[in-house]
Amino acid sequence: MTSEATILSTPIEYLTGISAQRGELLRKELNIYVFKDLLEHYPFRHIDRTNVDRIGMLTPAMEYAYVAGKLISLDIVGENRGRRLIGKLKDDTGVVELVWFQGINWVQKILQVGQQYLVFGKLGFFMGNPQIAHPDMENFTNENASGKKSLEPVYPTTEKLKAKGITGNVFGKFTKELLQKINVKDLPENLPADVIEKYKFISRFEAFSQIHFPASEKHYHHALRRLKFEELFFAQLRMNLIRIARHRFSKGWVFDKVGDLFNDFYNHHLPFELTNAQKRVLKEIRKDAGSGRQMNRLLQGDVGSGKTMVALLSMLIAADNGFQSVLMAPTEILAQQHFQSIAGAVKDLPVQVRILTGSTKGKVRKTILQEVAEGKVHILLGTHAVIEDKVTFHNLGFAVVDEQHKFGVAQRAQLWKKNTIPPHVLVMTATPIPRTLALTAYGDLDYSIMDELPPGRQPITTIHRNEMARPQVMDFIKEEIGKGRQAYIIYPLIEESSKLDYENLMKGFEEVKSFFPEPKYWISMLHGKQPPEQKETNMQRFVTGDTQIMVSTTVIEVGVNVPNASVMVIESSEKFGLSQLHQLRGRVGRGAEKSFCVLLTGQKISNDARERIKIMVASNDGFTIAEKDLEIRGPGEIEGTRQSGALNFRLASLVADKVMLEAARETIDTLLEKDPELDLAENLPVKSFLHTQKAKTKWSKIA
């Protein structure tokens, strides 16, 4: 065991000032258990107290001020709750006001008018004059006349910790003591020597010292660069090692032929010519499934790119080889959608397709379970009901998980247990993830991308209108309905209040009815509170064209396919994220007719919202939109698509540090190509570090 594993795994209570009670609080509030956790509790900023500012040079652009001068007055102003202490500090260029709202009596005792002070604090301006509230004050002496000798760290803390006296300053004291307890041997190198040399990295010990208490801005940036690279390097390395191990050791069923079912469907029943992207992905899946190793592949495709067709063709290959397939979707509506399209596509083939969801009951359920167990069902579609223990397959060889981020790791793992050798797994997502992020978050999976739309699809015209233009938007919907088309009108979900959501939707529904009176127009409504049967009925009425308008919340977001719908109106679209707007827009444009998406917003919207709307109007490309979303918002929800902790970086940013991310990836590719077991002497520091981290890493093969 390395010394890092010993001294840095010392319980946090072994530091001066951390009692058992404080230790418990640090664990609960910030997950700080041992010395290593404190060492990695990095400051979120440093305050430059290396130079003393001149009072006359202070500007509103400065966040903090560090000034020296004579205290020329100190007076109590106001009464009761408005009572405050105001001091004035003067140097030869001007005067700054100092204000205290609390601890007034104590401050009055320790400060003397006429005395010289060094003053530091957050700078504000009141009536055009500089002001510092609750400043740090110390007597001005010859020793400190030129300011402090280093940048001072500011640490994140919480209200509960502050209440127990653990402020940002106290964190600084703890960390300083910790750094005095450890030395270079306690933080051995974890990168190969040639990588350290190539990028001119400082040592790990120096990096940890300078990230907390940098001697200068330059020292801080050297530390930050080293530690960010480390984070990006090891996050990707772990994923790559899992993938290599899976390729080497995980046995898979062999699909060694493309038979009659596939060929008959491909040659006689394919509804459209496959895109080059679809053909490429199919080749990748065929190669994986014929290799003798278990496939674990992420299929990323933009809205409408034909992922379901790729999944169906893959499932027909499985059937040709004597295996059953399962497709698991996150909602009943989506499962039904898949059932209708897949069962309809193979209706002329000897392929048995069944659907199993939470609402499949009684005799029907019993019959389906029996047919699946006997191998009579070739393709089973459904919700998470398909992974229940009662569902036993005769010979499951291929599993598709649609909108995979909606399922937890444990749920997906259930699929693996459905056969003696785990089935091949294809996980699909219609939420485009930028390549940079996908290769980091999903480095343990093989990765396919479909960035072409099937022929005949017309780009959707997206326009922005504010709510004053609602009557004209409704008139436009009437024109489209007059041509025999249908329309969606979507209302946002405000997660804090389902009651408010419901009220907003009902109010919206009544408003839509006033524009589209019955019996000339018929409207369906869909929302989360409806029982599954009612949702299904309302959806089916819209699918079959019995209703011309669907008023819905975002429950409609994924997978619903109504080719006749040509208008998507998104109410309060400023409240939606880019990826969600793109998903909703993808509900139209699924037929041959020209389609439109209208983004309705309030009169006043934030700059961020304006930027999102601008991007949506300018582009139909989900991958371009995902890149922009990443720039504007950071990884955000995308992190939720992966439950392995791969993206929980403390310092690195997948947006700001894109160049470094690529450099780390190239380094890993070169290293693993030469030494996949990390057995060479130069890679032992890497291997040793991975072993010390292993207990904290969720090593999982589950996609």
ABEGO torsion letter per residue (X at the ends): XBAAAAAAABBAAABBGBBAAAAAAAAAAAGBABAAAAAABBBABBBBAABBBBAAABBAABABBBBBEBBABBBBBEBEAABBBBBBBBBAAEBBBBBBABGAAAAAAABBBGBBBBBBEBBBBBGGBBBBBGBBBBBBBAAAAAEBABBBBBBBBBAAAAAAGBBAAAAAAAAAAAAAABBAAABBBABBAAAAAAAGBBBAAAAAAAAABBABAAAAAAAAAAAAAAAAAAAAAAAAAAAAAAAAABBBBBBABBBAAAAAAAAAABABBBBAAAAAAAAAAAAAAAAGBBBBBBBBBBBGAGAAAAAAAAAAAAAAAGBBBBBBBABAAAAAAAAAAAAAAAAABBBBBBBBBAABBEAAAAAAAAAAAAGABABBBEBAAAABAABBBABBABBBBBGAAABBAAAAAAAAAABABBBBBBBBBABBBBAAAAAAAAAABBBBBBABBBBGBBBBBBBBBBAAAAAAAAAAAAAAAAAGBBBBBBBBBBAABAAAAAAAAAAAAAAAAAABBOAABBBBBBBAABBAAAAAAAAAAAAAGABABBBBBAAAABGBBBAABABBBBBGAAABBAAAAAAAAAABGABABBBBBBBBBBABBBAAAAAAAAAAAABABAAAAAAAAAAAAEAEAAAAABAAGAABBAABBAAAAAAAAAAAAAAAAAAAAABAAGABAAAAAAAAAAAAAAAABBBBABX
